[in-house]
Amino acid sequence: MSTGVSIAGVGEAEELGVVPGKTALQMHAEAAAGALEHANLALPDIDALFTCGLDFMPSLLVCEYLGIAPRYSSSNSIGGSSFVAHVHEAVLAISAGACEVALITHGETRRSNRGRGVSPRPAHDDPWLPDWQWERIYGVASPPSAYALAAARHMHEYGTTSEQLAEIAVSTRHWASLNPRALYRDPITVEDVLSSPWVVYPFHQLDCCLVTDAGGAVVLTTVDRARGLGVPVVEVLGSAVAHTHHMISQMPDLTETPARVSGDAAYARAGIRPEDVDVAELYDSFTYTVLAELEDLGFFAKGEGGDFVTGQRTAPGGDFPLNTSGGGLSYTHPGMFGIFLLIEAVRQLRGDCGARQVPDAEVALVNGMGGYLSSSATAILART
Amino acid sequence: MIAERIPQPAVSPSPDAEPFWEAVRRGELQLPYCRACAGFFFYPRALCPGCGVRDLEWRRVSGRARLYSFCIHHKSGLPGFREAVPFVTVLVVLEEGPRMMSFLTGVDADPAMIRCEMPLEVTFAELDSGEVLPVFRPAGPSS
């Protein structure tokens, strides 16, 4: 099956990593230009824009900077999964005739903003907000603590070990070693992960994603229009979004993420099963995030994740290509990673990946995870 | 009150949670109770998140709980927390059903000493600011 919508092009900002000399909006614009070139399209073709993560009215800000006034725009913001959710929204909008060519952009300079004393996002500083009143008072004010609570419960229920979580960091770094744009490319071992400093038990430093400066963009249009552009056609076979909570204390079951719901819906729309996926790009804010997504997306049963990732099965040369860019753990992660999952999946399907190319990749699954395991967006893509 | 040094957060009661914090200052744990569902919920809000009905009252709970999950903070960027690392943050499930976040006290910040499902009981910690914070400790033999 297909939605009738395709991703026609993808692009990254010119520089990724530690880029103190560029603004977040420059990152948006560079990535947008790259994605349009990749799609054989131009800025005036854009009639919808999706973005978030910047200021109070992100789509207005980015549209003005790009010099466009599209007939549709959205700033839907559900955490790091947002940009995959934007694909779902763009498919709906294009299918409804609300637009024909949709641009999704992301740019953040969280790494270098530290040096400027600038908060990259709207301030979230009302002490009456539930997370301030019920979680921040107990030290949980950022993702590492929240994901650590979920990981510790998974370890209790299923016997998952720190060594098994470390396997994910090791295989992801191996993929990053094949990506010239990855921030960290030197190989690491399970022992390196376990001997890196504690951040918050059960996470060591190397269980946690990077904080970088980066930008990315994706262009979507109808499959019919894409076929006339002279570029490989990557169709969105199915997509779905789900969310269950905002604060980690309100998560219905700490060991089951909303990827269970978004994944099932996306598979049903795409008409495929987990075993049909050739390459998986799963949000890796933490090693544990990947383990939970693998289970909830049905690649194996709940609780079997630890055994599955043991022995570097997800590394280059293994039988399950996973996070082939080097992921948020080793390639880049400017605070939200969803757009980069899409970029890598499309490049794999178009055969653009050089040393890290997965042979004969025809079907890719992308899963974004946002907030405190709060929101999940799944997109299943195929080269057709 | 416990003597152990814990982090010093700023407590900031919202209007819809004021009865919770008033009770805590008296050394009681009170939660919102939905008469329509005949059950407790947490956190406090303007309607029952289980059924949407607003037929609510405040009731005292036992303070007995089990540890649902935990994490051990080895660093923190929060004011009042940096000096207190390592400290243990827990999610507890109260005997009456609702789940809440808290600190674990009376146990070393060592994963070998902490296990999910261990029985806990509420206690009340007075902060330097004079505010009182509900925290949990291993349940005593009498409870």
Boltz contact constraints between the chains, C-beta under 6 A:
constraints:
  - contact:
      token1: [A, 127]
      token2: [B, 12]
      max_distance: 6.0
  - contact:
      token1: [A, 128]
      token2: [B, 14]
      max_distance: 6.0
  - contact:
      token1: [A, 130]
      token2: [B, 43]
      max_distance: 6.0
  - contact:
      token1: [A, 133]
      token2: [B, 12]
      max_distance: 6.0
  - contact:
      token1: [A, 133]
      token2: [B, 14]
      max_distance: 6.0
  - contact:
      token1: [A, 134]
      token2: [B, 43]
      max_distance: 6.0
  - contact:
      token1: [A, 135]
      token2: [B, 101]
      max_distance: 6.0
  - contact:
      token1: [A, 137]
      token2: [B, 9]
      max_distance: 6.0
  - contact:
      token1: [A, 138]
      token2: [B, 89]
      max_distance: 6.0
  - contact:
      token1: [A, 138]
      token2: [B, 101]
      max_distance: 6.0
  - contact:
      token1: [A, 138]
      token2: [B, 102]
      max_distance: 6.0
  - contact:
      token1: [A, 138]
      token2: [B, 103]
      max_distance: 6.0
  - contact:
      token1: [A, 139]
      token2: [B, 73]
      max_distance: 6.0
  - contact:
      token1: [A, 139]
      token2: [B, 76]
      max_distance: 6.0
  - contact:
      token1: [A, 139]
      token2: [B, 81]
      max_distance: 6.0
  - contact:
      token1: [A, 139]
      token2: [B, 89]
      max_distance: 6.0
  - contact:
      token1: [A, 140]
      token2: [B, 89]
      max_distance: 6.0
  - contact:
      token1: [A, 141]
      token2: [B, 78]
      max_distance: 6.0
  - contact:
      token1: [A, 145]
      token2: [B, 71]
      max_distance: 6.0
  - contact:
      token1: [A, 148]
      token2: [B, 71]
      max_distance: 6.0
  - contact:
      token1: [A, 149]
      token2: [B, 69]
      max_distance: 6.0
  - contact:
      token1: [A, 149]
      token2: [B, 71]
      max_distance: 6.0
  - contact:
      token1: [A, 149]
      token2: [B, 91]
      max_distance: 6.0
  - contact:
      token1: [A, 152]
      token2: [B, 69]
      max_distance: 6.0
  - contact:
      token1: [A, 152]
      token2: [B, 70]
      max_distance: 6.0
  - contact:
      token1: [A, 152]
      token2: [B, 71]
      max_distance: 6.0
  - contact:
      token1: [A, 153]
      token2: [B, 69]
      max_distance: 6.0
  - contact:
      token1: [A, 156]
      token2: [B, 116]
      max_distance: 6.0
  - contact:
      token1: [A, 198]
      token2: [B, 74]
      max_distance: 6.0
  - contact:
      token1: [A, 200]
      token2: [B, 71]
      max_distance: 6.0
  - contact:
      token1: [A, 200]
      token2: [B, 73]
      max_distance: 6.0
  - contact:
      token1: [A, 201]
      token2: [B, 71]
      max_distance: 6.0
  - contact:
      token1: [A, 201]
      token2: [B, 72]
      max_distance: 6.0
  - contact:
      token1: [A, 201]
      token2: [B, 111]
      max_distance: 6.0
  - contact:
      token1: [A, 249]
      token2: [B, 91]
      max_distance: 6.0
  - contact:
      token1: [A, 249]
      token2: [B, 99]
      max_distance: 6.0
  - contact:
      token1: [A, 249]
      token2: [B, 101]
      max_distance: 6.0
  - contact:
      token1: [A, 254]
      token2: [B, 69]
      max_distance: 6.0
